[in-house]
Amino acid sequence: MAIDIHLIKDSADQIWLRRGALRRRFYEILFEEHPELESVVTSEDRLMLGDMFDRALGALVSEFDQPEALERQLLRLGRKYRKTSLRPEHFSILGEALLQSLSEILAPSWTKQLEKALDEAIGLAFAIMRRTVAAARSPVR
């Protein structure tokens, strides 16, 4: 998978400046599409997930060309995710809500190419984070 990191870097400032609106819209979408999660996601989870998003975006933008550093940062975020009320199966739901909220926040500069780059980056980040979460839930042999 060849992620077009330049498109993400070009959008990073706009995402960063609008991150408050992005977070609000993310939770609106998440709870509209999955109302059962509203009672699962605590206010502490919301703060932690917001911080994790900021760190993941920063890592993708600044460390994408340093795969080992990027992976270390995302594995740390995976360990942090384990402290939330969410489960590994929620990654895909979170990714969908995040991508939809990004499309709205970044409109009208949203393009199919940017959507593809962000979808791939979110998928990569979640795949790395999921390894840490899954390892913690695996039985010890």
Contact map, one row per residue, 1 for C-alpha under 8 A:
111000000000000000000000000000000000000000000000000000000000000000000000000000000000000000000000000000000000000000000001000000000000000000000
111100000000000000000000000000000000000000000000000000000000000000000000000000000000000000000000000000000000000000000000000000000000000000000
111110000000000000000000000000000000000000000000000000000000000000000000000000000000000000000000000000000000000000001001100000000000000000000
011111110000000000000000000000000000000000000000000000000000000000000000000000000000000000000000000000000000000000001000000000000000000000000
001111111000000000000000000000000000000000000000000000000001100100000000000000000000000000000000000000000000000000001000000000000000000000000
000111111100000000000000000000000000000000000000000000000000000000000000000000000000000000000000000000000000000000000000000000000000000000000
000111111110000000000000000000000000000000000000000000000000000000000000000000000000000000000000000000000000000011001000000000000000000000000
000111111111000000000000000000000000000000000000000000000000100000000000000000000000000000000000000000000000000001001100000000000000000000000
000011111111100000000000000000000000000000000000000000000000100000000000000000000000000000000000000000000000000000000000000000000000000000000
000001111111100000000000000000000000000000000000000000000000000000000000000000000000000000000000000000000000000000000000000000000000000000000
000000111111111000000000000000000000000000000000000000000000000000000000000000000000000000000000000000000100000000000000000000000000000000000
000000011111111100000000000000000000000000000000000000001000100000000000000000000000000000000000000000000000000000000000000000000000000000000
000000001111111110000000000000000000000000000000000000000000000000000000000000000000000000000000000000000000000000000000000000000000000000000
000000000011111111000000000000000000000000000000000000000000000000000000000000000000000000000000000000000100000000000000000000000000000000000
000000000011111111100100000000000000000000000000000000000000000000000000000000000000000000000000000001001100000000000000000000000000000000000
000000000001111111100000000000000000000000000000000001000000000000000000000000000000000000000000000000000000000000000000000000000000000000000
000000000000111111110000000000000000000000000000000000000000000000000000000000000000000000000000000000000000000000000000000000000000000000000
000000000000011111111100000000000000000000000000000000000000000000000000000000000000000000000000000000001000000000000000000000000000000000000
000000000000001111111110000000000000000000000000000000000000000000000000000000000000000000000000000000000000000000000000000000000000000000000
000000000000000011111111000000000000000000000000000000000000000000000000000000000000000000000000000000000000000000000000000000000000000000000
000000000000000001111111100000000000000000000000000000000000000000000000000000000000000000000000000000001000000000000000000000000000000000000
000000000000001001111111110000000000000000000000000000000000000000000000000000000000000000000000000011001000000000000000000000000000000000000
000000000000000000111111111000000000000000000000010000000000000000000000000000000000000000000000000000000000000000000000000000000000000000000
000000000000000000011111111100000000000000000000000000000000000000000000000000000000000000000000000000000000000000000000000000000000000000000
000000000000000000001111111110000000000000000000000000000000000000000000000000000000000000000000000010000000000000000000000000000000000000000
000000000000000000000111111111000000000000000000000000000000000000000000000000000000000000000000110110000000000000000000000000000000000000000
000000000000000000000011111111100000000000000000000000000000000000000000000000000000000000000000100000000000000000000000000000000000000000000
000000000000000000000001111111110000000000000000000000000000000000000000000000000000000000000000000000000000000000000000000000000000000000000
000000000000000000000000111111111000000000000000000000000000000000000000000000000000000000000000100110000000000000000000000000000000000000000
000000000000000000000000011111111110100000000000000000000000000000000000000000000000000000001100100000000000000000000000000000000000000000000
000000000000000000000000001111111111110000000000000000000000000000000000000000000000000000000000000000000000000000000000000000000000000000000
000000000000000000000000000111111110000000000000000000000000000000000000000000000000000000000000000000000000000000000000000000000000000000000
000000000000000000000000000011111110000000000000000000000000000000000000000000000000000000000000000000000000000000000000000000000000000000000
000000000000000000000000000001111111110000000000000000000000000000000000000000000000000000000000000000000000000000000000000000000000000000000
000000000000000000000000000001111111111000000000000000000000000000000000000000000000000000000000000000000000000000000000000000000000000000000
000000000000000000000000000000100111111100000000000000000000000000000000000000000000000000000000000000000000000000000000000000000000000000000
000000000000000000000000000001100111111110000000000000000000000000000000000000000000000000000000000000000000000000000000000000000000000000000
000000000000000000000000000000100111111111000000000000000000000000000000000000000000000000000000000000000000000000000000000000000000000000000
000000000000000000000000000000000011111111000000000000000000000000000000000000000000000000000000000000000000000000000000000000000000000000000
000000000000000000000000000000000001111111000000000000000000000000000000000000000000110000000000000000000000000000000000000000000000000000000
000000000000000000000000000000000000111111101100000000000000000000000000000000000001110000000000000000000000000000000000000000000000000000000
000000000000000000000000000000000000011111111100000000000000000000000000000000000000100000000000000000000000000000000000000000000000000000000
000000000000000000000000000000000000000011111110000000000000000000000000000000000000000000000000000000000000000000000000000000000000000000000
000000000000000000000000000000000000000001111111000000000000000000000000000000000001000000000000000000000000000000000000000000000000000000000
000000000000000000000000000000000000000011111111100000000000000000000000000000000001100000000000000000000000000000000000000000000000000000000
000000000000000000000000000000000000000011111111110000000000000000000000000000000000000000000000000000000000000000000000000000000000000000000
000000000000000000000000000000000000000000111111111000000000000000000000000000000000000000000000000000000000000000000000000000000000000000000
000000000000000000000000000000000000000000011111111100000000000000000000000000011001000000000000000000000000000000000000000000000000000000000
000000000000000000000000000000000000000000001111111110000000000000000000000000001000000000000000000000000000000000000000000000000000000000000
000000000000000000000010000000000000000000000111111111000000000000000000000000000000000000000000000000000000000000000000000000000000000000000
000000000000000000000000000000000000000000000011111111100000000000000000000000000000000000000000000000000000000000000000000000000000000000000
000000000000000000000000000000000000000000000001111111110000000000000000000010000000000000000000000000000000000000000000000000000000000000000
000000000000000000000000000000000000000000000000111111111000000000000000000000000000000000000000000000000000000000000000000000000000000000000
000000000000000100000000000000000000000000000000011111111100000000000000000000000000000000000000000000000000000000000000000000000000000000000
000000000000000000000000000000000000000000000000001111111110000000000000000000000000000000000000000000000000000000000000000000000000000000000
000000000000000000000000000000000000000000000000000111111111000000000000110010000000000000000000000000000000000000000000000010000000000000000
000000000001000000000000000000000000000000000000000011111111100000000000000000000000000000000000000000000000000000000000000000000000000000000
000000000000000000000000000000000000000000000000000001111111111000000000000000000000000000000000000000000000000000000000000000000000000000000
000000000000000000000000000000000000000000000000000000111111111100000100110000000000000000000000000000000000000000000000000000000000000000000
000010000000000000000000000000000000000000000000000000011111111100000100000000000000000000000000000000000000000000000000100000000000000000000
000010011001000000000000000000000000000000000000000000001111111100000000000000000000000000000000000000000000000000000000000000000000000000000
000000000000000000000000000000000000000000000000000000000111111110000000000000000000000000000000000000000000000000000000000000000000000000000
000000000000000000000000000000000000000000000000000000000111111111101100000000000000000000000000000000000000000000000000000000000000000000000
000010000000000000000000000000000000000000000000000000000011111111100100000000000000000000000000000000000000000000000000000000000000000000000
000000000000000000000000000000000000000000000000000000000000011111100000000000000000000000000000000000000000000000000000000000000000000000000
000000000000000000000000000000000000000000000000000000000000001111111100000000000000000000000000000000000000000000000000000000000000000000000
000000000000000000000000000000000000000000000000000000000000001111111110000000000000000000000000000000000000000000000000000000000000000000000
000000000000000000000000000000000000000000000000000000000000000001111111000000000000000000000000000000000000000000000000000000000000000000000
000000000000000000000000000000000000000000000000000000000000001001111111100000000000000000000000000000000000000000000000000000000000000000000
000000000000000000000000000000000000000000000000000000000011001101111111110000000000000000000000000000000000000000000000000000000000000000000
000000000000000000000000000000000000000000000000000000000000000000111111111000000000000000000000000000000000000000000000000000010000000000000
000000000000000000000000000000000000000000000000000000000000000000011111111100000000000000000000000000000000000000000000000000000000000000000
000000000000000000000000000000000000000000000000000000010010000000001111111110000000000000000000000000000000000000000000000000000000000000000
000000000000000000000000000000000000000000000000000000010010000000000111111111000000000000000000000000000000000000000000000010011000000000000
000000000000000000000000000000000000000000000000000000000000000000000011111111100000000000000000000000000000000000000000000000011011000000000
000000000000000000000000000000000000000000000000000000000000000000000001111111110000000000000000000000000000000000000000000000001000000000000
000000000000000000000000000000000000000000000000000100010000000000000000111111111000000000000000000000000000000000000000000000001000000000000
000000000000000000000000000000000000000000000000000000000000000000000000011111111100000000000000000000000000000000000000000000011111100000000
000000000000000000000000000000000000000000000000000000000000000000000000001111111110000000000000000000000000000000000000000000001001100000000
000000000000000000000000000000000000000000000001000000000000000000000000000111111111000000000000000000000000000000000000000000000000000000000
000000000000000000000000000000000000000000000001100000000000000000000000000011111111010000000000000000000000000000000000000000000000100000000
000000000000000000000000000000000000000000000000000000000000000000000000000001111111111000000000000000000000000000000000000000000000100000000
000000000000000000000000000000000000000000000000000000000000000000000000000000111111100000000000000000000000000000000000000000000000000000000
000000000000000000000000000000000000000010011001000000000000000000000000000000011111110000000000000000000000000000000000000000000000000000000
000000000000000000000000000000000000000111001000000000000000000000000000000000000111111000000000000000000000000000000000000000000000000000000
000000000000000000000000000000000000000110000000000000000000000000000000000000001101111101000000000000000000000000000000000000000000000000000
000000000000000000000000000000000000000000000000000000000000000000000000000000000100111111100000000000000000000000000000000000000000000000000
000000000000000000000000000000000000000000000000000000000000000000000000000000000000011111100000000000000000000000000000000000000100110000000
000000000000000000000000000000000000000000000000000000000000000000000000000000000000001111111000000000000000000000000000000000000000000000000
000000000000000000000000000000000000000000000000000000000000000000000000000000000000011111111100000000000000000000000000000000000000000000000
000000000000000000000000000000000000000000000000000000000000000000000000000000000000001111111110000000000000000000000000000001000100000000000
000000000000000000000000000000000000000000000000000000000000000000000000000000000000000011111111000000000000000000000000000000000000000000000
000000000000000000000000000001000000000000000000000000000000000000000000000000000000000011111111100000000000000000000000000000000000000000000
000000000000000000000000000001000000000000000000000000000000000000000000000000000000000001111111110000000000000000000000000000000000000000000
000000000000000000000000000000000000000000000000000000000000000000000000000000000000000000111111111000000000000000000010011000000000000000000
000000000000000000000000000000000000000000000000000000000000000000000000000000000000000000011111111100000000000000000000000000000000000000000
000000000000000000000000011011000000000000000000000000000000000000000000000000000000000000001111111110000000000000000000000000000000000000000
000000000000000000000000010000000000000000000000000000000000000000000000000000000000000000000111111111000000000000000000000000000000000000000
000000000000000000000000000000000000000000000000000000000000000000000000000000000000000000000011111111100000000000100110000000000000000000000
000000000000000000000000010010000000000000000000000000000000000000000000000000000000000000000001111111110000000000000000000000000000000000000
000000000000000000000100110010000000000000000000000000000000000000000000000000000000000000000000111111111000000000000000000000000000000000000
000000000000001000000100000000000000000000000000000000000000000000000000000000000000000000000000011111111100000000000000000000000000000000000
000000000000000000000000000000000000000000000000000000000000000000000000000000000000000000000000001111111110010000100000000000000000000000000
000000000000000000000000000000000000000000000000000000000000000000000000000000000000000000000000000111111110000000000000000000000000000000000
000000000000001001001100000000000000000000000000000000000000000000000000000000000000000000000000000011111110000000000000000000000000000000000
000000000010011000000000000000000000000000000000000000000000000000000000000000000000000000000000000001111111110000000000000000000000000000000
000000000000000000000000000000000000000000000000000000000000000000000000000000000000000000000000000000111111110000000000000000000000000000000
000000000000000000000000000000000000000000000000000000000000000000000000000000000000000000000000000000000111110000000000000000000000000000000
000000000000000000000000000000000000000000000000000000000000000000000000000000000000000000000000000000000111111000000000000000000000000000000
000000000000000000000000000000000000000000000000000000000000000000000000000000000000000000000000000000100111111101100000000000000000000000000
000000000000000000000000000000000000000000000000000000000000000000000000000000000000000000000000000000000000111111100000000000000000000000000
000000000000000000000000000000000000000000000000000000000000000000000000000000000000000000000000000000000000011111110000000000000000000000000
000000100000000000000000000000000000000000000000000000000000000000000000000000000000000000000000000000000000001111111000000000000000000000000
000000110000000000000000000000000000000000000000000000000000000000000000000000000000000000000000000000000000011111111100000000000000000000000
000000000000000000000000000000000000000000000000000000000000000000000000000000000000000000000000001000100000011111111110000000000000000000000
000000000000000000000000000000000000000000000000000000000000000000000000000000000000000000000000000000000000000111111111000000000000000000000
001110110000000000000000000000000000000000000000000000000000000000000000000000000000000000000000000000000000000011111111100000000000000000000
000000010000000000000000000000000000000000000000000000000000000000000000000000000000000000000000001000000000000001111111110000000000000000000
000000000000000000000000000000000000000000000000000000000000000000000000000000000000000000000010001000000000000000111111111000000000000000000
101000000000000000000000000000000000000000000000000000000000000000000000000000000000000000000000000000000000000000011111111100000000000000000
001000000000000000000000000000000000000000000000000000000001000000000000000000000000000000000000000000000000000000001111111110000000000000000
000000000000000000000000000000000000000000000000000000000000000000000000000000000000000000000010000000000000000000000111111111000000000000000
000000000000000000000000000000000000000000000000000000000000000000000000000000000000000000000010000000000000000000000011111111100000000000000
000000000000000000000000000000000000000000000000000000000000000000000000000000000000000000000000000000000000000000000001111111110000000000000
000000000000000000000000000000000000000000000000000000010000000000000000010000000000000000000000000000000000000000000000111111111000000000000
000000000000000000000000000000000000000000000000000000000000000000000000000000000000000000100000000000000000000000000000011111111100000000000
000000000000000000000000000000000000000000000000000000000000000000000000000000000000000000000000000000000000000000000000001111111110000000000
000000000000000000000000000000000000000000000000000000000000000000000010011001000000000000000000000000000000000000000000000111111111000000000
000000000000000000000000000000000000000000000000000000000000000000000000011111100000000000000000000000000000000000000000000011111111100000000
000000000000000000000000000000000000000000000000000000000000000000000000000001000000000100100000000000000000000000000000000001111111110000000
000000000000000000000000000000000000000000000000000000000000000000000000001001000000000000000000000000000000000000000000000000111111111000000
000000000000000000000000000000000000000000000000000000000000000000000000001001100000000000000000000000000000000000000000000000011111111100000
000000000000000000000000000000000000000000000000000000000000000000000000000001101100000100000000000000000000000000000000000000001111111110000
000000000000000000000000000000000000000000000000000000000000000000000000000000000000000100000000000000000000000000000000000000000111111111000
000000000000000000000000000000000000000000000000000000000000000000000000000000000000000000000000000000000000000000000000000000000011111111000
000000000000000000000000000000000000000000000000000000000000000000000000000000000000000000000000000000000000000000000000000000000001111111000
000000000000000000000000000000000000000000000000000000000000000000000000000000000000000000000000000000000000000000000000000000000000111111100
000000000000000000000000000000000000000000000000000000000000000000000000000000000000000000000000000000000000000000000000000000000000011111110
000000000000000000000000000000000000000000000000000000000000000000000000000000000000000000000000000000000000000000000000000000000000000011111
000000000000000000000000000000000000000000000000000000000000000000000000000000000000000000000000000000000000000000000000000000000000000001111
000000000000000000000000000000000000000000000000000000000000000000000000000000000000000000000000000000000000000000000000000000000000000000111
